[in-house]
Amino acid sequence: MQPALLVLNFNAEGHLRQMAQAFPSFDLLYAPDASQCEAALAEHGARIQAVLTIGSIGLSAAQMQRMPALRLVCALGAGYENIDVAHAQAHGIAVGNGAGTNDDCVADHAMGLLIASVRGLVRLDRATRDGVWRTAMPLPPNVSHKRLGILGMGAIGAKIAQRALGFEMEIGYHNRSQRSELPHRYFGDLLSLAQWADVLLVATPGGPGTRHLINTQVLDALGPQGHLVNIARGSVVDTAALAAAVREGRLAGAGLDVYESEPAPPAELLDLDAVVLTPHVGGWSPEAVQASVDRFIANMRCHLEGRPLVSPVTA
């Protein structure tokens, strides 16, 4: 019985061919939605030895139990919040991810959202198309010299901070622990960071532990001149609270690449021109996606050859 590789997330045809060519002894099963996944598990579960997924789709313990031959689970990107890592490791299943493969792309996109929100680019674009000249509009604020508060100073947070320094922004951050090697100001709690910041940028992992960290209290601390940017996971921000804060003038604006309702757009925010929305493409570029696919292939090849994964995940 030929082993199978189950791919649960969207991939371009060229990347699927690359995976199939890299592992010709495996059948590649492409199941990028829930019904296709269920069908693949029902028909092929006994011979699936490896799974490729992403953090927002994940892989549950119940799904793993339907694949008795499973030995490897990989997340294409850095996030793995919905993969049951503890169950996998308890049952001898290796877990890897694509840490570092799209960090630059996400950091670039974060700065784009930051600038678009603070400068009001969506509003300005619409006004220009409607024939409104600059003298009829309020002056958009500088980005330079603002205070940027980063929630989650991991690899991506640090790259965003590096870019923000080019705008001479003052950097503060809140993290589970202080990173002594970084020169930026550390805040021991999120509320203090929000009170200090002009822009609060979310770069923390998703999952139950960070759900709705950005709530009404945090948004009110950020204040009516403040801006929120989220390139992490939609679950970290309370969408209803954000919509109310912008609508009521308690927050100046926001730039979101992720939201709780995805892939459906966030209905509460669609009529707010102070909110910039992109469809979870922060980590998507030809370069970043290719690097992520290459990393998956490297991780799987290491596993098959009995070597440590390039980027392992531990519980």
Salt bridges, closest charged atoms under 4 A:
ASP27 OD2 - ARG47 NH1 2.77
GLU38 OE1 - ARG66 NH1 2.84
GLU43 OE1 - HIS44 NE2 3.69
GLU81 OE2 - ARG233 NE 2.47
ASP104 OD1 - LYS159 NZ 3.08
ASP104 OD1 - ARG163 NH2 3.09
ASP108 OD1 - ARG163 NE 2.73
ASP125 OD2 - ARG129 NE 2.71
GLU170 OE1 - ARG147 NE 3.66
GLU181 OE2 - ARG179 NE 2.78
ASP220 OD1 - ARG250 NH1 2.47
ASP238 OD2 - HIS212 ND1 3.75
GLU248 OE1 - ARG250 NE 2.83
ASP257 OD1 - HIS109 NE2 3.62
GLU260 OE2 - HIS212 NE2 2.63
GLU262 OE2 - HIS280 ND1 2.59
ASP271 OD2 - ARG247 NH1 2.97
ASP273 OD1 - ARG123 NE 3.66
GLU305 OE1 - ARG307 NH2 2.58
